[in-house]
Amino acid sequence: MSLQEQFEQAQADSKNLPERPDNMTLLKIYALFKQGSAGDVSGERPGMTDFVGRAKYDAWAALAGTSQDQAKQQYIDLIEELK
């Protein structure tokens, strides 16, 4: 199975986890998914009033420079741990 196929399977698996991950883990899942699928963060950082958007942006920005393949593998590994 290719890395891309494993990444897509992990996406499907992430919707059926036995319990909802805590917010920090959810941010990590989001950031790894965005880095794996889109590469380095783009766009403007959301304003101070958009707490959720800002946290998501910052989590993604923290992964800048990580290759998409590395991010995909880390995403796959994290979802496997949570299953």
ZABA-850576 format. One record per residue (C-alpha): residue number from 1; residue in three letters; x, y, z. Coordinates in steps of 0.05 Angstrom, whole numbers, plus 5000, padded with zeros to 4 digits. Each point is the difference from the previous one (the first is absolute). Example, Ala and Ser with C-alpha at 12.3 -4.5 7.8 and 13.67 -1.06 7.14 Angstrom:
BEGIN
<rec><vexza>1</vexza><volum>ala</volum><xx>5246</xx><yy>4910</yy><zz>5156</zz></rec>
<rec><vexza>2</vexza><volum>ser</volum><xx>5027</xx><yy>5069</yy><zz>4987</zz></rec>
//
This chain:
BEGIN
<rec><vexza>1</vexza><volum>met</volum><xx>5000</xx><yy>5000</yy><zz>5000</zz></rec>
<rec><vexza>2</vexza><volum>ser</volum><xx>5029</xx><yy>5068</yy><zz>4981</zz></rec>
<rec><vexza>3</vexza><volum>leu</volum><xx>5011</xx><yy>5056</yy><zz>5049</zz></rec>
<rec><vexza>4</vexza><volum>gln</volum><xx>4943</xx><yy>5039</yy><zz>4968</zz></rec>
<rec><vexza>5</vexza><volum>glu</volum><xx>4953</xx><yy>4941</yy><zz>5007</zz></rec>
<rec><vexza>6</vexza><volum>gln</volum><xx>5020</xx><yy>4991</yy><zz>5073</zz></rec>
<rec><vexza>7</vexza><volum>phe</volum><xx>4988</xx><yy>5075</yy><zz>5011</zz></rec>
<rec><vexza>8</vexza><volum>glu</volum><xx>4931</xx><yy>4995</yy><zz>4969</zz></rec>
<rec><vexza>9</vexza><volum>gln</volum><xx>4984</xx><yy>4939</yy><zz>5043</zz></rec>
<rec><vexza>10</vexza><volum>ala</volum><xx>5023</xx><yy>5037</yy><zz>5062</zz></rec>
<rec><vexza>11</vexza><volum>gln</volum><xx>4953</xx><yy>5058</yy><zz>4981</zz></rec>
<rec><vexza>12</vexza><volum>ala</volum><xx>4942</xx><yy>4951</yy><zz>4997</zz></rec>
<rec><vexza>13</vexza><volum>asp</volum><xx>5022</xx><yy>4967</yy><zz>5066</zz></rec>
<rec><vexza>14</vexza><volum>ser</volum><xx>5004</xx><yy>5068</yy><zz>5034</zz></rec>
<rec><vexza>15</vexza><volum>lys</volum><xx>4925</xx><yy>5008</yy><zz>4994</zz></rec>
<rec><vexza>16</vexza><volum>asn</volum><xx>4987</xx><yy>4934</yy><zz>5038</zz></rec>
<rec><vexza>17</vexza><volum>leu</volum><xx>5047</xx><yy>5005</yy><zz>5060</zz></rec>
<rec><vexza>18</vexza><volum>pro</volum><xx>4975</xx><yy>4965</yy><zz>5063</zz></rec>
<rec><vexza>19</vexza><volum>glu</volum><xx>5001</xx><yy>5065</yy><zz>5038</zz></rec>
<rec><vexza>20</vexza><volum>arg</volum><xx>5008</xx><yy>5074</yy><zz>4983</zz></rec>
<rec><vexza>21</vexza><volum>pro</volum><xx>5072</xx><yy>5022</yy><zz>5008</zz></rec>
<rec><vexza>22</vexza><volum>asp</volum><xx>5016</xx><yy>5060</yy><zz>5045</zz></rec>
<rec><vexza>23</vexza><volum>asn</volum><xx>5007</xx><yy>5068</yy><zz>4969</zz></rec>
<rec><vexza>24</vexza><volum>met</volum><xx>5076</xx><yy>4999</yy><zz>4997</zz></rec>
<rec><vexza>25</vexza><volum>thr</volum><xx>4998</xx><yy>4933</yy><zz>4963</zz></rec>
<rec><vexza>26</vexza><volum>leu</volum><xx>4946</xx><yy>5026</yy><zz>4953</zz></rec>
<rec><vexza>27</vexza><volum>leu</volum><xx>5044</xx><yy>5060</yy><zz>4984</zz></rec>
<rec><vexza>28</vexza><volum>lys</volum><xx>5058</xx><yy>4953</yy><zz>4985</zz></rec>
<rec><vexza>29</vexza><volum>ile</volum><xx>4956</xx><yy>4957</yy><zz>4955</zz></rec>
<rec><vexza>30</vexza><volum>tyr</volum><xx>4976</xx><yy>5062</yy><zz>4963</zz></rec>
<rec><vexza>31</vexza><volum>ala</volum><xx>5070</xx><yy>5029</yy><zz>4992</zz></rec>
<rec><vexza>32</vexza><volum>leu</volum><xx>5030</xx><yy>4934</yy><zz>4975</zz></rec>
<rec><vexza>33</vexza><volum>phe</volum><xx>4942</xx><yy>4991</yy><zz>4951</zz></rec>
<rec><vexza>34</vexza><volum>lys</volum><xx>5008</xx><yy>5071</yy><zz>4972</zz></rec>
<rec><vexza>35</vexza><volum>gln</volum><xx>5076</xx><yy>4994</yy><zz>4996</zz></rec>
<rec><vexza>36</vexza><volum>gly</volum><xx>4994</xx><yy>4931</yy><zz>4966</zz></rec>
<rec><vexza>37</vexza><volum>ser</volum><xx>4947</xx><yy>5022</yy><zz>4951</zz></rec>
<rec><vexza>38</vexza><volum>ala</volum><xx>5018</xx><yy>5073</yy><zz>4986</zz></rec>
<rec><vexza>39</vexza><volum>gly</volum><xx>5072</xx><yy>5011</yy><zz>5023</zz></rec>
<rec><vexza>40</vexza><volum>asp</volum><xx>5023</xx><yy>5061</yy><zz>5040</zz></rec>
<rec><vexza>41</vexza><volum>val</volum><xx>4948</xx><yy>5046</yy><zz>5030</zz></rec>
<rec><vexza>42</vexza><volum>ser</volum><xx>4973</xx><yy>5055</yy><zz>4955</zz></rec>
<rec><vexza>43</vexza><volum>gly</volum><xx>4954</xx><yy>5060</yy><zz>5009</zz></rec>
<rec><vexza>44</vexza><volum>glu</volum><xx>4995</xx><yy>5050</yy><zz>5055</zz></rec>
<rec><vexza>45</vexza><volum>arg</volum><xx>4999</xx><yy>4981</yy><zz>5074</zz></rec>
<rec><vexza>46</vexza><volum>pro</volum><xx>4929</xx><yy>5009</yy><zz>5027</zz></rec>
<rec><vexza>47</vexza><volum>gly</volum><xx>4987</xx><yy>5059</yy><zz>5046</zz></rec>
<rec><vexza>48</vexza><volum>met</volum><xx>4999</xx><yy>4999</yy><zz>5077</zz></rec>
<rec><vexza>49</vexza><volum>thr</volum><xx>4925</xx><yy>4988</yy><zz>5003</zz></rec>
<rec><vexza>50</vexza><volum>asp</volum><xx>5003</xx><yy>4935</yy><zz>4959</zz></rec>
<rec><vexza>51</vexza><volum>phe</volum><xx>5030</xx><yy>4955</yy><zz>5054</zz></rec>
<rec><vexza>52</vexza><volum>val</volum><xx>4987</xx><yy>4934</yy><zz>4964</zz></rec>
<rec><vexza>53</vexza><volum>gly</volum><xx>5025</xx><yy>5025</yy><zz>4932</zz></rec>
<rec><vexza>54</vexza><volum>arg</volum><xx>5061</xx><yy>5030</yy><zz>5032</zz></rec>
<rec><vexza>55</vexza><volum>ala</volum><xx>5017</xx><yy>4936</yy><zz>5038</zz></rec>
<rec><vexza>56</vexza><volum>lys</volum><xx>4991</xx><yy>4959</yy><zz>4936</zz></rec>
<rec><vexza>57</vexza><volum>tyr</volum><xx>5044</xx><yy>5048</yy><zz>4960</zz></rec>
<rec><vexza>58</vexza><volum>asp</volum><xx>5055</xx><yy>5000</yy><zz>5054</zz></rec>
<rec><vexza>59</vexza><volum>ala</volum><xx>4999</xx><yy>4924</yy><zz>5005</zz></rec>
<rec><vexza>60</vexza><volum>trp</volum><xx>5008</xx><yy>4994</yy><zz>4924</zz></rec>
<rec><vexza>61</vexza><volum>ala</volum><xx>5053</xx><yy>5055</yy><zz>4998</zz></rec>
<rec><vexza>62</vexza><volum>ala</volum><xx>5041</xx><yy>4962</yy><zz>5052</zz></rec>
<rec><vexza>63</vexza><volum>leu</volum><xx>5009</xx><yy>4945</yy><zz>4948</zz></rec>
<rec><vexza>64</vexza><volum>ala</volum><xx>5030</xx><yy>5046</yy><zz>4947</zz></rec>
<rec><vexza>65</vexza><volum>gly</volum><xx>5058</xx><yy>4966</yy><zz>4965</zz></rec>
<rec><vexza>66</vexza><volum>thr</volum><xx>4973</xx><yy>4930</yy><zz>5013</zz></rec>
<rec><vexza>67</vexza><volum>ser</volum><xx>4995</xx><yy>4962</yy><zz>4935</zz></rec>
<rec><vexza>68</vexza><volum>gln</volum><xx>4930</xx><yy>4979</yy><zz>4978</zz></rec>
<rec><vexza>69</vexza><volum>asp</volum><xx>5021</xx><yy>4927</yy><zz>5002</zz></rec>
<rec><vexza>70</vexza><volum>gln</volum><xx>5027</xx><yy>5007</yy><zz>5071</zz></rec>
<rec><vexza>71</vexza><volum>ala</volum><xx>4936</xx><yy>5034</yy><zz>5022</zz></rec>
<rec><vexza>72</vexza><volum>lys</volum><xx>4958</xx><yy>4946</yy><zz>4967</zz></rec>
<rec><vexza>73</vexza><volum>gln</volum><xx>5039</xx><yy>4946</yy><zz>5037</zz></rec>
<rec><vexza>74</vexza><volum>gln</volum><xx>4994</xx><yy>5036</yy><zz>5067</zz></rec>
<rec><vexza>75</vexza><volum>tyr</volum><xx>4925</xx><yy>5008</yy><zz>4987</zz></rec>
<rec><vexza>76</vexza><volum>ile</volum><xx>4992</xx><yy>4926</yy><zz>4984</zz></rec>
<rec><vexza>77</vexza><volum>asp</volum><xx>5040</xx><yy>4981</yy><zz>5063</zz></rec>
<rec><vexza>78</vexza><volum>leu</volum><xx>4959</xx><yy>5047</yy><zz>5044</zz></rec>
<rec><vexza>79</vexza><volum>ile</volum><xx>4933</xx><yy>4973</yy><zz>4975</zz></rec>
<rec><vexza>80</vexza><volum>glu</volum><xx>5025</xx><yy>4928</yy><zz>5010</zz></rec>
<rec><vexza>81</vexza><volum>glu</volum><xx>5018</xx><yy>5017</yy><zz>5073</zz></rec>
<rec><vexza>82</vexza><volum>leu</volum><xx>4930</xx><yy>5027</yy><zz>5012</zz></rec>
<rec><vexza>83</vexza><volum>lys</volum><xx>4963</xx><yy>4941</yy><zz>4970</zz></rec>
//
